[in-house]
Amino acid sequence: MTSTERLLIVIAVAVGVTVRILMTALPAVPLRTKGVKAISDAAEYEKLALNLAHNRVFSRDTAPPFRPELFRTPVYPLFLIPFCAIHWNTTLAVIIAQLLLSLLLIWVIRRLALELNLDRKTAAIATLFLAASPNLAFLSTKMVTETVFTLLLAVCLLLFNRFRQSLKTRDLIVAAICSGLLILTRPIAILFPLVLTGYLIFYLFRNRRIRWYHPAIPVLCALIVVLPWVIRNGKLTGRYIISTAGEHNLFLYNAATVIAAERGINLSAARDTMRKEAAETFGSFDSTDKARFWQRLAIIARSHIMRYPLLAAKVQFLGFIANFVSPISIQPLMIHSGIALPQQPHVFQQAVGLLTKGRIAAAAHLAWTERLSHLGIFAWVVLVVSTVFQLMLLVFCFIGLFTKPSRGLLWLLLPVCYFTILTGPVGEARFRAPIEPVLVLFAAVGLTAVVTCLPKERKPSSQDTSDSP
């Protein structure tokens, strides 16, 4: 290890720790507001962990009878149990644990970079990019899944890459198990084992050393991990599913955004419209029966998306773009900063609806009046720094895509595309977190290429010296 590489790694760790401490300490807002109240999901995960720790049930209900939870999956609440069980500041304990996981992520990405045959200096630059990411630092101070999910995905990709290079079945099996844990952390990963299988089928025709059974391993191992959870849901509710999250998001965001854009109404009105249609189609149904409640609403939501396929594609595409360019999640940043939120909800989805109709000025005005104009000094500093960082990341990432060293990294575009497309029209920077470690690898390659191409100062030769008077 060269002295330059060693220095970059030390700087990366120092930057990673410093940025996360500053995000935790600043501004002077209660830690629980920053860690739990800033993102609504955090309170739900905390309730699930508390019930698991004290009542041995997986439910968000605060009193019996505890209805089974079907929306959230169990890995992150299980991660929170030790911190909810101790008599200490739970929020601070979780933040400290996630800080350590962030440092572990830096090490995993460095190993992945080296095993992808990137040179050591490029690997060190990647760790520096990763440590400095305002988005990842911000999310590590929140009681949400992104830190754990991002680390699991990085480990999965590291092991899968080892299989690509050595064809050792055990690496593929462990990578597949990680993909199953990803599903039980966030259901968005439900099809990711199929992505790995598809790649292996393609790889099978190019490399005769791969065994015929290798493509089946990702799906089978992930199924073994997920199956107990599916059986649990089937026995408790009659539906053998992993989560209602897909149906939930289809109704609340995808279809609602499409209807709002088509009819010029807000998201709440669009959801009410679909609720009325569901009542007319299925009759009255119990909203407490989450297994069938979301299933029926999803049927109505899907019919609206099929009715306006072009508009739905526009909404999906704008969410896809926003997932890359959005520097940081504005609403959580406002709550983190102690700023009272305006009354207008779902600003991003409404802005997307306006953009699909070509009303760019109206979308910008909505974003400014309802969000940006309310930011304080701290929030503006974080937003500006995040914007500069994201711009640098995207520029160097784009350059890195067209350099020779990135050819061995191109398979990593599979998880990038998968997790970007499936975020749908939500478009928050929070949902970019899992793919940021992959983006920093391409960005590090791009930055190295730029630095290498810079003109270097020519040292005077002995001939030049002898010719001088």
C-alpha positions in Angstrom: 0.0 0.0 0.0 1.5 3.3 -1.1 1.7 6.4 1.2 -0.8 8.2 -1.1 -3.3 5.3 -0.9 -2.9 5.1 2.8 -3.5 8.8 3.2 -6.6 8.7 1.0 -8.1 5.9 3.1 -7.4 7.7 6.4 -9.0 10.8 5.0 -12.0 8.8 3.8 -12.6 7.3 7.3 -12.1 10.7 8.9 -14.5 12.4 6.5 -17.1 9.7 6.9 -17.0 9.9 10.7 -16.9 13.7 10.7 -19.8 14.2 8.2 -22.0 11.8 10.2 -21.2 13.4 13.5 -22.0 16.8 12.1 -25.3 15.5 10.7 -26.2 14.1 14.1 -25.1 17.1 16.1 -26.4 19.9 13.9 -28.6 21.9 14.2 -29.8 22.2 17.8 -32.9 20.0 17.3 -33.8 17.0 19.6 -32.1 13.9 18.4 -35.4 12.0 18.3 -36.7 14.5 15.9 -33.7 14.0 13.6 -33.5 10.2 13.9 -37.2 9.2 14.1 -39.6 12.0 13.3 -37.7 13.2 10.2 -38.9 10.2 8.1 -42.3 8.7 9.0 -41.1 5.1 8.3 -38.7 5.3 11.3 -41.5 5.4 13.8 -43.1 2.3 12.3 -39.8 0.4 12.4 -39.4 1.5 16.0 -42.9 0.2 17.0 -42.2 -3.1 15.3 -38.9 -3.5 17.1 -40.4 -2.6 20.5 -43.2 -5.1 20.0 -40.7 -7.8 19.0 -38.5 -7.0 22.0 -41.3 -6.8 24.6 -44.4 -8.6 23.3 -42.8 -11.2 20.9 -45.1 -10.2 18.1 -44.4 -8.6 14.7 -47.1 -5.8 14.7 -47.3 -2.1 14.8 -50.3 -2.1 17.2 -49.7 -0.7 20.6 -52.1 -3.0 22.4 -53.6 -6.4 21.9 -55.0 -8.0 19.8 -51.9 -7.4 17.7 -52.7 -7.5 14.0 -49.9 -9.1 11.9 -47.8 -6.7 10.0 -47.8 -7.3 6.3 -46.3 -4.1 4.8 -42.9 -4.0 6.6 -40.5 -6.9 6.4 -38.6 -8.3 9.4 -34.8 -7.8 8.9 -34.5 -4.1 10.0 -36.8 -4.4 13.0 -34.7 -7.4 14.1 -31.6 -5.2 13.7 -33.2 -2.6 16.0 -34.2 -5.1 18.8 -31.0 -4.9 20.8 -31.2 -1.1 20.9 -34.9 -1.0 21.8 -34.3 -3.5 24.6 -31.5 -1.6 26.4 -32.1 1.2 28.9 -30.3 3.9 27.0 -30.9 6.5 24.3 -32.2 4.2 21.5 -31.9 6.7 18.7 -28.3 7.5 19.5 -27.4 3.8 19.9 -28.9 3.1 16.4 -27.0 6.1 14.9 -23.7 4.9 16.4 -24.4 1.3 15.1 -25.2 2.7 11.6 -22.0 4.8 11.7 -20.0 1.6 12.2 -22.0 -0.1 9.4 -21.1 2.9 7.1 -17.4 2.3 7.9 -17.8 -1.4 7.1 -19.5 -0.4 3.8 -16.4 1.7 2.9 -14.2 -1.4 3.5 -16.5 -3.6 1.4 -16.5 -1.2 -1.5 -12.8 -0.9 -1.4 -12.5 -4.7 -1.6 -15.0 -4.8 -4.5 -13.0 -2.1 -6.3 -9.7 -4.0 -5.9 -11.4 -7.3 -6.9 -12.8 -5.6 -10.0 -9.1 -5.0 -10.9 -9.2 -1.3 -10.4 -5.9 0.1 -9.2 -5.4 0.9 -5.6 -5.5 4.7 -6.0 -8.8 4.4 -7.8 -10.2 2.2 -5.0 -9.1 4.7 -2.4 -10.8 7.6 -4.4 -13.9 5.5 -4.5 -13.9 5.1 -0.7 -13.4 8.9 -0.3 -16.4 9.6 -2.6 -18.5 7.1 -0.6 -17.5 8.5 2.8 -18.2 12.1 1.7 -21.7 11.3 0.3 -24.1 13.7 2.0 -27.1 11.5 1.1 -25.6 8.4 2.7 -24.4 10.3 5.7 -27.8 11.9 6.2 -29.6 8.6 6.0 -27.3 6.9 8.4 -28.6 9.3 11.1 -32.2 8.1 10.5 -33.9 4.9 11.9 -34.7 3.6 8.4 -33.5 0.6 6.3 -31.1 2.3 3.9 -27.8 1.9 5.8 -28.4 -1.9 6.4 -29.9 -2.4 2.9 -27.0 -0.7 1.2 -24.4 -2.7 3.1 -26.2 -6.0 2.3 -26.4 -5.1 -1.4 -22.7 -4.3 -1.4 -21.8 -7.6 0.2 -24.0 -9.4 -2.2 -22.3 -7.8 -5.2 -18.8 -8.4 -3.7 -19.6 -12.2 -3.3 -21.3 -12.4 -6.7 -18.2 -10.8 -8.3 -16.0 -13.3 -6.6 -18.1 -16.1 -8.1 -17.7 -14.5 -11.5 -14.0 -14.6 -11.2 -13.4 -17.9 -9.3 -16.7 -19.8 -10.1 -16.7 -21.1 -6.5 -20.2 -22.2 -5.7 -20.1 -21.2 -2.1 -19.6 -17.5 -3.1 -22.7 -17.7 -5.2 -24.7 -19.4 -2.4 -23.8 -16.7 0.1 -24.5 -14.0 -2.4 -27.9 -15.5 -3.0 -28.6 -15.7 0.7 -27.8 -12.0 0.9 -30.3 -11.4 -1.9 -32.9 -13.1 0.1 -32.1 -11.0 3.1 -32.4 -7.9 0.9 -36.0 -9.0 0.1 -36.7 -9.3 3.8 -35.2 -5.8 4.4 -37.0 -4.0 1.6 -39.5 -5.8 -0.7 -38.3 -3.7 -3.6 -35.6 -6.4 -4.0 -38.2 -9.2 -4.6 -37.1 -9.7 -8.2 -33.3 -9.1 -7.7 -32.5 -12.9 -7.5 -34.1 -13.2 -10.9 -31.7 -10.5 -12.2 -28.8 -12.5 -10.9 -30.2 -15.6 -12.5 -30.7 -13.9 -15.8 -27.1 -12.7 -15.8 -25.9 -16.2 -15.0 -27.9 -17.7 -17.9 -26.3 -15.1 -20.2 -22.9 -15.9 -18.6 -23.5 -19.7 -19.2 -23.3 -19.3 -22.9 -20.0 -17.3 -22.7 -18.1 -19.4 -20.1 -18.1 -23.1 -20.4 -16.7 -23.5 -16.9 -20.0 -22.4 -15.3 -22.2 -25.3 -14.2 -25.7 -25.9 -15.5 -27.1 -25.6 -12.0 -25.5 -22.3 -11.1 -28.3 -20.1 -12.6 -30.8 -21.8 -10.3 -28.9 -21.0 -7.1 -29.9 -17.3 -6.7 -33.6 -18.1 -6.9 -33.5 -21.3 -4.8 -31.4 -19.8 -2.0 -33.4 -16.6 -1.9 -36.6 -18.7 -1.7 -35.2 -20.7 1.2 -34.5 -17.4 3.1 -37.9 -15.9 2.3 -40.2 -19.0 2.5 -40.6 -19.0 6.3 -41.8 -15.4 6.1 -44.3 -16.2 3.3 -45.6 -19.2 5.3 -46.0 -17.0 8.3 -48.1 -14.5 6.3 -50.2 -17.2 4.7 -51.1 -18.9 8.1 -52.0 -15.5 9.7 -53.9 -13.9 6.8 -54.6 -16.5 4.1 -52.4 -14.8 1.6 -48.9 -16.3 0.9 -47.1 -13.0 0.1 -43.9 -11.3 1.1 -45.4 -7.9 1.6 -48.3 -5.6 0.5 -45.7 -2.9 -0.3 -46.0 -3.3 -4.0 -49.8 -3.0 -3.9 -49.5 -0.1 -1.4 -47.1 1.9 -3.6 -49.0 1.1 -6.8 -52.2 2.7 -5.3 -50.7 5.5 -3.2 -48.1 6.8 -5.7 -48.0 5.2 -9.2 -51.7 5.3 -10.0 -52.5 8.3 -7.9 -49.8 10.4 -9.6 -51.2 9.3 -13.0 -54.8 10.2 -12.1 -53.7 13.5 -10.5 -51.8 14.4 -13.7 -54.6 13.4 -16.0 -57.4 15.1 -14.2 -55.6 18.1 -12.7 -56.3 17.2 -9.1 -54.1 16.5 -6.1 -53.0 13.1 -4.8 -55.5 12.9 -2.0 -58.4 13.5 -4.4 -57.0 10.9 -6.8 -56.8 8.3 -4.0 -60.4 9.1 -2.9 -61.5 8.5 -6.5 -59.9 5.1 -6.5 -61.3 4.2 -3.1 -64.8 5.0 -4.3 -64.3 2.9 -7.4 -63.1 0.0 -5.2 -66.2 0.3 -3.0 -68.4 0.2 -6.1 -66.6 -2.8 -7.6 -66.1 -4.9 -4.5 -68.7 -3.5 -2.1 -67.9 -2.5 1.4 -64.7 -4.1 2.7 -62.8 -4.0 6.0 -59.9 -1.6 5.9 -58.3 -3.4 8.8 -57.9 -6.5 6.7 -54.7 -5.4 5.2 -54.1 -8.6 3.2 -57.2 -8.0 1.0 -57.7 -4.3 1.4 -54.5 -3.4 -0.5 -55.1 -6.2 -3.0 -58.4 -4.8 -4.1 -57.1 -1.2 -4.2 -54.2 -2.4 -6.3 -56.6 -3.9 -8.8 -58.3 -0.5 -9.3 -54.9 1.2 -9.4 -53.6 -1.2 -12.1 -56.6 -0.5 -14.3 -55.9 3.2 -14.3 -52.3 2.7 -15.2 -53.4 0.4 -18.1 -55.8 3.1 -19.1 -53.1 5.7 -19.4 -50.0 3.8 -20.3 -48.1 6.7 -22.0 -48.8 9.0 -19.1 -47.7 6.2 -16.6 -44.5 5.8 -18.6 -43.8 9.5 -18.4 -44.4 9.5 -14.6 -42.1 6.5 -14.2 -39.4 8.1 -16.4 -39.4 11.3 -14.4 -39.1 9.3 -11.2 -36.2 7.5 -12.7 -34.4 10.8 -13.5 -35.2 12.3 -10.1 -33.7 9.2 -8.5 -30.3 10.2 -10.0 -30.4 14.0 -9.8 -32.2 14.7 -6.5 -29.3 15.7 -4.2 -31.1 15.0 -0.9 -34.6 14.4 0.5 -36.0 17.9 1.2 -38.9 17.1 3.5 -36.8 14.9 5.9 -34.1 17.6 5.8 -36.6 20.3 6.8 -37.8 18.2 9.8 -34.2 17.4 10.7 -33.5 21.2 10.7 -36.5 21.9 13.0 -38.5 23.6 10.2 -42.3 23.3 10.4 -43.6 21.7 7.2 -46.2 23.6 5.1 -49.6 22.0 4.8 -49.2 20.9 1.2 -48.3 17.1 1.1 -46.9 15.0 -1.8 -45.2 18.0 -3.4 -42.9 15.9 -5.6 -45.7 13.8 -7.0 -47.7 16.9 -7.8 -44.6 18.4 -9.5 -44.2 15.2 -11.6 -47.9 15.5 -12.6 -47.3 19.1 -13.8 -44.1 18.1 -15.6 -45.9 15.4 -17.6 -48.2 18.1 -18.9 -45.2 20.3 -19.8 -45.9 22.8 -17.1 -42.3 23.3 -16.0 -42.7 26.8 -14.5 -45.7 25.6 -12.4 -43.7 22.7 -11.1 -40.7 24.9 -10.2 -43.0 27.4 -8.5 -44.7 24.6 -6.5 -41.3 23.2 -5.3 -40.1 26.7 -4.3 -43.3 27.9 -2.5 -44.0 24.6 -0.7 -40.4 23.5 0.1 -37.3 25.5 -0.9 -38.5 28.9 0.3 -38.9 27.5 3.9 -35.4 26.2 4.2 -33.1 27.7 6.9 -29.3 28.3 6.8 -28.3 24.8 7.8 -30.7 23.1 5.3 -29.5 25.4 2.5 -25.9 24.6 3.3 -26.6 20.8 3.2 -28.7 21.2 0.0 -26.0 23.2 -1.8 -23.2 20.8 -0.7 -25.3 17.8 -1.7 -26.1 19.3 -5.1 -22.4 20.0 -5.8 -21.5 16.5 -4.7 -24.2 14.9 -6.8 -23.2 16.9 -9.9 -19.6 15.8 -9.5 -20.6 12.2 -8.9 -22.8 12.2 -12.1 -20.2 14.0 -14.3 -17.3 11.7 -13.2 -19.6 8.6 -13.4 -20.5 9.5 -17.0 -16.8 9.9 -17.9 -16.0 6.7 -16.1 -18.6 4.7 -18.2 -16.5 5.4 -21.4 -13.1 4.5 -20.0 -11.3 1.2 -20.5 -11.0 0.3 -16.8 -14.8 0.4 -16.4 -15.4 -2.5 -18.8 -15.1 -4.9 -16.0 -17.7 -2.9 -14.0 -20.4 -2.8 -16.7 -22.3 -5.8 -15.1 -22.9 -3.5 -12.1 -25.3 -1.5 -14.3 -27.8 -4.3 -13.7 -28.4 -3.5 -10.0 -28.3 0.3 -10.8 -31.0 -0.1 -13.4 -33.1 -2.5 -11.3 -33.2 -0.5 -8.1 -33.7 2.8 -10.0 -36.6 1.6 -12.2 -38.4 0.0 -9.3 -38.5 3.2 -7.2 -41.3 4.4 -9.3 -42.5 8.0 -9.2 -41.4 8.7 -5.6 -38.0 10.1 -6.7 -36.4 10.8 -3.4 -32.7 10.7 -2.9 -33.3 8.3 -0.1 -34.1 5.5 -2.6 -30.9 6.2 -4.5 -28.8 5.1 -1.5 -28.4 1.4 -2.4 -26.9 2.2 -5.8 -24.6 5.1 -4.7 -21.7 2.7 -3.8 -21.8 1.4 -7.4 -22.0 4.9 -8.8 -18.9 6.0 -6.8 -16.9 3.1 -8.4 -17.7 4.5 -11.9 -17.0 8.1 -10.6 -13.7 7.0 -9.2 -12.7 5.5 -12.5 -13.8 8.8 -14.3 -11.9 11.0 -11.8 -8.7 8.9 -12.2 -9.0 9.1 -16.0 -9.3 12.9 -15.8 -6.4 13.3 -13.5 -4.3 11.0 -15.7 -5.0 13.1 -18.8 -4.0 16.4 -17.1 -0.8 17.8 -18.5 2.1 17.1 -16.2 4.9 19.6 -15.6 8.0 18.6 -17.5 11.1 18.4 -15.4 14.2 20.1 -17.0 16.5 17.5 -18.6 20.3 17.5 -18.3 20.5 18.8 -21.9 18.3 21.8 -21.0 20.6 22.5 -18.0 23.8 22.3 -20.1 22.4 24.7 -22.7 21.5 27.4 -20.2 24.0 30.3 -19.9 
